Amino acid sequence: MADLHPECTPAKRPQFGNRFLSDPARVFHHNAWDNVEWSEEQAAAAEKKVQENSAQRVCQEKQVDYEVNAHKYWNDFYKIHENGFFKDRHWLFTEFPELAPSQHQNHLKDLLLENKRNETAECRSNEDGPGLTTEEQHKCSSASLGHKRQIPPVEESMAQKLSHLQVCAEEFPGSSATYRILEVGCGVGNTVFPILQTNNDPGLFVYCCDFSSTAIELVQTNPEYDPSRCLAFVHNLCDEDQSFPVPTDSLDVVILIFVLSAIVPDKMQKAINRLSRLLKPGGMMLLRDYGRYDMAQLRFKKGQCLSGNFYVRGDGTRVYFFTQDELDTLFTAAGLEKVQNLVDRRLQVNRGKQLTMYRVWIQCKYRKPLLPSANREAICS
């Protein structure tokens, strides 16, 4: 079965990278091991498996269907699973402390200090002459549909019209907030609700959108959904004619948890470019997604491959498997600076069945510069 989603695995754990398997005889002593080294033989076998399951491609007619009717396949997915498939992502606050209470204030102070240091370093370097500048380093604890509450008419109207809303920069949903988070591909809210439950900052406002109207309905009818702190709306990230409910340079954090991989590869760059424009200078884009040779990729059968490393599941939803370099190119081409780009190569264990499962996920943090490079040069001159 290739339809593996990461949320069907245990969610509560320490930050990855803290549990190592030094003695293979102890492999079944824990449910998971971090930073597992692959042997050359294992890597070669994974590459060979991908070559085999990629040899036969899905016909063009079906590929068009999967693209044109992508919303239908995701709606069907959420109608079947509702809120029982995914688990709350409580690991979010260990991997992404930027989402935790009060962290954004410390984060901003650190940014300002770092920016000052960078400006000073660049100016000194420029004084020494050209060519000496230093290169900068670089998705529910949701109630069932049976617990629906009545959505106020004004809120319902806004949700229906949101995709084509022309946003006024002076006043928009959450405009009075001091810290704004957007999750793209929110599903049934298993990222959004842990954030709202954990972060009680009165200045926090969370936006969340999904391609699936069924998923958004599940979010809006969840008892935890509070329109004074959160706005859920249907949005197609690949449709450049659809507007977001916020102006450019207004978001502190954009979250992409196992969502970019569901987009056709040749549309990914424009999607990241759009999201980058929404970030404030100093704002952060956080991503966690599938990595190349993840167990889910290796389990696909012949005839499920759409293009290189891009597959269709049995339910019609699609998934891409990334490398670190591919993600780095997407983010840096959108004008963002690398803060983190790590491979979470994990060995998960089913102790009952004595099975081992090798997962490969990539976790990234990329930041929008406080000042465009042209402005930094002007300050130094």
N, C-alpha and C positions, 0 to 999 in steps of 0.2 A: 504494500500500500504506500503510494507516494504522497498522499494528501496529509503530510505531517505539518502541523502548525506548532510553533514553539510553546504556546500557552497550555498545551496539554501536558507539560512537564512541571515539576515542582517549582513554585515561584519564589518562596522565601529562602534566602541564602545569603551568605556574606558576599562582599564584593568579589567578583571573579579574580582568579589569580592567587588564591590563598590556600588551596588544598591540592597537594601534589602527590602523585602516585610514584613512590620510590621503590616499592616492593610489589611486583606484579601479583604475588600470591595474596595480596590484600585487596585486590580489585573489587571484591564484593562486600567489603567492609563499609562502604559508603555508597550513596546514591549517585554521586558525581565526583569527577576529578578535573581539576583545572590545568590549563596550559599543557595538554598532553602532546608529547612529541610524536610525530609520525615517522615511521621508518621509511627508507627509500622505497622499499618493496610495497608498503601500504600506499604511499603517494602514487607510485606507478600503477598500482591496481585500480586506484580511484580514477586516475586519468584515463585508463583503458576502458573502464566502465562507462565513463561519460562519452567517450568516442563511440562506443557501441550503442548507447541509448540515444545518441544524437544522429546516427547514420540515416535514420528514416524520419523525414520531417512531415508535419501536419500539412495537408493539402491547402492551397491558397484560399479556396472557398471557405474552408472551416476557419482559417486564420482570420479572415474578414469577419466572420460571424462572431468569433470570440472578442474581437475588438469592438464591433458595432453594438453588440449586446452584452458588453461587460457589466453594465449596471444590472441587467436581468440576472446574470449568474451570481453576482454578489447579493442581490435581493433574495434570490432563492436560497443561498447559503444561510443568511440570517433568519429567514422564515423557518428553515429546518432546525437550526441550532438555537435560535433566539439567544438567551443569555446563559445557556448551560454549557457551552463549549469552552469558552475562555475563562481563565482565572485572573483575578486582580493582580496587577503588576506591582506588588509591594517591593520588588527588587529595585524599582525605579530610583528610590532615594539613596541607595548605596551606589548605584552606577552613575546616576545623574543628580548629585547633591544640589545642582542649580535649581531643582524643582522643590526643594525642601524649604520650610519656613525660615525667613530672615537671611537665607543664603544670598539672595540677590543683592542685599546691601553690602555684604562683604565682597561679593563678586565685583560690584561696581567700583568700590574703593581700590581693589586689586588692579582692575583695568586702568583706572586713572593713573595709578603709580607706575604700572608697566608702560603705559603710553608715554609718560614723562621720561622714563629711562630710555625708551626707544628713540624719542626725539633727540635727547642729548647725545646718544650713541651715534645716531645718523649724522647729526651736525658735526660732531668731532671727526667722523669718518670723512665727511665731505671736505673738511678743512685740509685733510691730508692729501686730497687730490682725487680725481675720478678713478673709478674702477676698484676702490678700496672699501666700498660700502658692504656691510655684512648682510648676507642673505637671511631672511626671516625663516625661522623654523616653523618649521611648522609642527505599541497598541493595547471581573466586572460584576462587580458585585451588583448586578442589576436585577430589579424586581421583574417578575413575569408580566406578560401582557395583560394578565388578569388584574393587575394592580394599577391600571391606567388611571391617571387623573385628568381632569378637564383642562386642556391648554387654553389659556385666555385668548380671546379673538385677536387681540393686537399682536400677541406673541406668535400665534399661528399664521397670521397674515405676513409678518416679518419673515418667518421661516420659509414661506412659499415664494416670496419675492426676492429673497436675499441674493440669489445667484446673479441677478442683474441689477443689484442696487448700486447706485452711484453714490459713493461715500463722500460726505462732507468732512474735510480735515478738522474742522472746529468741533463738530459734534458727531459722535458715532457710538454704537453700543460699547460700553466699557471705557468711554473717553475720559472719565474722571479717575480711572484706576491708575495706580503708580507702577504696577507690574503686570504685564500682559503676556499670556502664554497661548499659543495656538498649537493644537494637535491636529495634524493632517492624517486622515484615515483612522478616525477614532473608534470605529466599530461600535460596540455596545457600551463603551465608556470605561473599559478596564484600565485605562491610564487616567482619564479625566477624574473619575470619582475618587480614586486614592489621593490624587492631588488636592481636590476640594476637601476631603475628609482630614487630610494631614496638615495642609497649609491654611491656617485661619487668619492670615494677614488680611485685614480689611481693605487693603489697597490692591488685592489680587483680583484679576478677572481672567477667566479661561474661555477661549474659543475652541470649538471642536467641530470638525467637518468630516464628512464621509461621502463617498460616491453612492452609497446605498441609502435610499430613503427609508428602507425598513430598519436599518441600523440606527438612523437618526431618530426615528419614531421610538425605538427602544430606549434611547438615551433620554429623550424628552419626557417619557412616561415613567422614568425611574423616580422613586420617591426622593432620591438624593439630588435630583436636578433642581437647581435654584437659579431662575432667570436673572436674579440680581447679581449673581456671581459667575454665570456661565451662559454662553450662547452656542447652541448646537444648530448646524445648518447643513443642507445638502450642497455638495460642491464637487465639480469635476476638475481636478487639478490640471488636466491636460487641455481644457477648454479656455483658451486665452481671452475669449469674449465674456467669460464670467468674472464678475468682480468679487473681491473679498469685502467683508463688512468693516475693514479697517484701512486707513490710509498707509502710504509708504512710510518707512522709518518709524513705525509705531509699536512693534513687538519686541519684547525682551527675549523670548524663547520660542523657537519653532521645533516641534517634536515630530519625528518620523520613525515610528516603530513598526517594522515589518510591513511597510506600505510602498516604498519606492520600488521594491522588487515586483510589485503587481502591475507596474506601468510598462508599456512597450519601450524597449531600450532607446529607440531614436527620439522619444518624447521626454526622456528624463532630464536632459540639460535645460530645456525651456522651463520645465516644472521647477527645478531648483533655482533658476534665475528669477522666476516670479516670487518665490518664497524669500529669496535673499533680499529683494527690494522692500519687503515688508518689515525686515529687521531694523531696529534702531542701530546706530553705530555702537559697537560694543555688544550687540545682541548675539545670541548663540543659537546655532542649529544643532540639534541632537538627533543622532540616528542609531538604530540598531536593526540589523537586517541579516539575510542569509549570505553566508560566505561560500566560495567555490569549493566543491567536493563535500558539502554538507551531506549527511546521511539521506536527507530528503531528495537531493539531486541524484544520488547513486541508485535510489530505489525506483526511479522512473523507468518505464518500459519503452521499448522501441515504438515509435509512432506518436509519442507525446511531446516531442521536441518541436518548438516553433521556429527557433533560430538558435544561434550559439548560446548555450547556457540559459535559455529561456524556454519554459515548459508550460503545458496546460495540465491541470489536475483533472481528475475524473469528474469533478463538479463544474468544470468550465472556468474556474478561476485560474489565474496564471501566476507564475513566479520566476524571478530571475535570481541567479546566484553570482554575487559580486566578488571582485578582488579588491584589495586595499587601494591599489593604484587607480582602478576605475572610479572609485568613490572620491579619491583625492582629486582626480581630474575634474569631476563634476562640480565639486565644491569650490575649488580654486578658480575654475573658469567663471564661476558666478561671483568672483571677487571676495571670497571668504578665506580666512587664514586658519591653518590647521592648529588645533589645540591637542587633539587626540585622534588617533586612527589605529585601533587595535584589533587583533584577531582573538576571539574567544573560542579557542579550540578545546572542546570539552568532551570528556568520556562520560556518558550517562549509563547507569547500570540498573537493570531490572533484577534485583536480588532474588525475587521469587522464581523467575524463569531462567535465572543465570544467563542473562543476555547482556551484551555490551553494545552501545550505540554511540557512534562518533558524530558529534555535532560541530558545525563550524559556523559561527556568527561573527559579524563585524560590528564594532561599536565606534562611532565617530562623534567628535565635537569640533565644529568649525565656527569661527567668530567673524563677525563683520567688523572691519577696522574702525577705530574711533575716528580716524581721519583718513580720507583718500590719500593714496601715495603722492599725488600731485600737490596736495596741501601740505604734506609733511616736508616735501622738498622746498616749497615756498617759505615755510617757517625757518628752515635752515639757511636759506640764501640771504 
